[in-house]
Amino acid sequence: MRSPVAALRRSANRSLGVMVGVGTAILSVAALGIGQPVFAPLFFALFIIAVVWPLQARLERWMPGLLALLLTMIAAIVLFGAFAFLISWAFSHVARYTVSESAQFQVLYERVTQWLAGHGVDVSSLWTEHFNAGWLLAAAQRITTVLNSMLSFSLVVLIYVVIGLLEVEDTIARLQRMRDSTLAFVLLTGGARIAAKFRRYMAVRTLMSLITGLLVWGFVALCGVPLAREWGIIAFAFNYIPVIGPALATLFPTMFAIAQFDSLQSAVFVFAVLNLIQFLVGSYMEPRVAGNVLAMSPFLVLLSVFFWTWLWGLGGAFIGVPIAIAILTFCEVHPASRWVSELFGAEPEERPT
């Protein structure tokens, strides 16, 4: 028979293990939040390295490594620069149109204020207190601060990417020489699968974003809402951010549709069709194009997006799903944690031995 003392010790050890695990998780989350200036650029850099490394590897077959790295970085900078230019161009046109049509938006505001006042909600005092010259100056300063932070963040990511691309081959060689063969197998196999999934993820996300942008552009132009091209580009860009991006991409054109049309029903129709486009592309087309490789539990997708948004802001909303893909892939490779991948993700195409 088992002694009561031994059973009590085992129970105490299990309780201690749970407490240590919970404490470690809390401390890890706190460290990620406090260390955002270090960890966020690092995670983005690892994601970019996984996506662009095959290009550098192919170039190295025909030219010296440093030249291949230079060409790879130039291609990545041109691509991301073009993406940033399109976004800034679209938002600048929206801002100019908003300023030029400020009288129309003022009329809309007065209508909304009157309707709310008729239902017992007075917002005129809020407008007087908060929307003044001081508020506009503070908003401009915040925008400038955000832009400076984005520039600093991009420079740190760029440094990480350059150093990381130089270290890829050496890191693979060191992993192959590790004495712990199980850990080496998990890191090498998992890393290769994660890189392939990241590239697949970006290819699918780009294709779906392009389709979404074209559909939004065509529909908004057909309805007569101004800035159809700009809304298409914004929908294309926002579609890279799961859950949150599509919601914002439908909200902004709807606000302009409310100002454009006298009928509220027309604006509701625009909002409904834009959401239908997002639903068909995101929930019907994307799973069929991505296939089983990128399948994840919807609960895990929502949790990843909202958790990393809470931790790192809008950048976290983008990187959250790739982080979840990486964790599930490592769990898929290791036999002891494979159940996590089977519970929250897709079955592995080839089970590791």
Long-range contacts (C-beta under 8 A, 24 or more apart in sequence): 29-311, 32-311, 32-312, 33-311, 33-312, 36-311, 36-312, 37-156, 40-153, 40-312, 40-315, 40-316, 40-319, 41-153, 41-156, 41-157, 41-160, 42-160, 43-319, 43-323, 44-157, 44-160, 44-315, 44-319, 45-157, 45-160, 45-161, 45-164, 46-160, 46-164, 47-198, 47-319, 47-322, 48-76, 48-157, 48-161, 49-161, 49-164, 49-165, 49-168, 50-194, 50-195, 50-198, 50-199, 51-195, 51-198, 51-199, 51-202, 52-76, 52-161, 52-165, 53-165, 53-168, 53-195, 54-199, 56-165, 69-162, 69-165, 69-166, 72-165, 73-158, 73-161, 73-162, 73-165, 76-161, 77-158, 83-237, 86-233, 86-236, 86-237, 87-233, 87-234, 87-237, 89-230, 89-233, 90-229, 90-230, 90-231, 90-233, 90-234, 90-237, 91-230, 91-234, 93-227, 93-230, 94-227, 94-230, 94-234, 94-252, 97-226, 97-227, 101-259, 104-259, 105-259, 108-258, 108-259, 153-315, 185-333, 185-352, 186-330, 186-333, 186-334, 189-333, 189-352, 190-329, 190-330, 190-332, 190-333, 190-334, 193-329, 193-332, 193-333, 194-325, 194-326, 194-329, 194-330, 197-293, 197-294, 197-325, 197-329, 198-322, 198-325, 200-290, 200-293, 200-294, 201-290, 201-294, 201-321, 201-322, 201-325, 204-286, 204-289, 204-290, 204-294, 205-239, 205-240, 207-289, 208-239, 208-281, 208-282, 208-285, 208-286, 208-289, 209-235, 209-236, 209-237, 209-239, 209-240, 210-236, 211-281, 211-285, 212-236, 212-239, 212-246, 212-249, 212-277, 212-278, 212-281, 212-282, 213-239, 215-277, 215-281, 216-249, 216-253, 216-274, 216-277, 219-273, 219-274, 219-277, 220-253, 220-270, 223-257, 223-266, 223-270, 224-260, 225-253, 225-256, 225-257, 225-260, 225-270, 226-256, 226-260, 227-256, 231-256, 239-278, 239-281, 239-282, 240-318, 241-305, 241-314, 241-317, 241-318, 242-301, 242-305, 242-317, 242-320, 242-321, 243-301, 243-302, 243-305, 243-306, 243-317, 244-305, 244-309, 244-314, 244-317, 245-317, 246-278, 246-282, 249-274, 249-278, 250-274, 250-275, 250-278, 292-346, 292-347, 292-349, 293-346, 293-349, 294-325, 294-346, 295-345, 295-346, 296-321, 296-324, 296-325, 296-328, 296-344, 296-345, 296-346, 297-343, 297-344, 297-345, 299-344, 300-324, 300-328, 300-344, 300-345
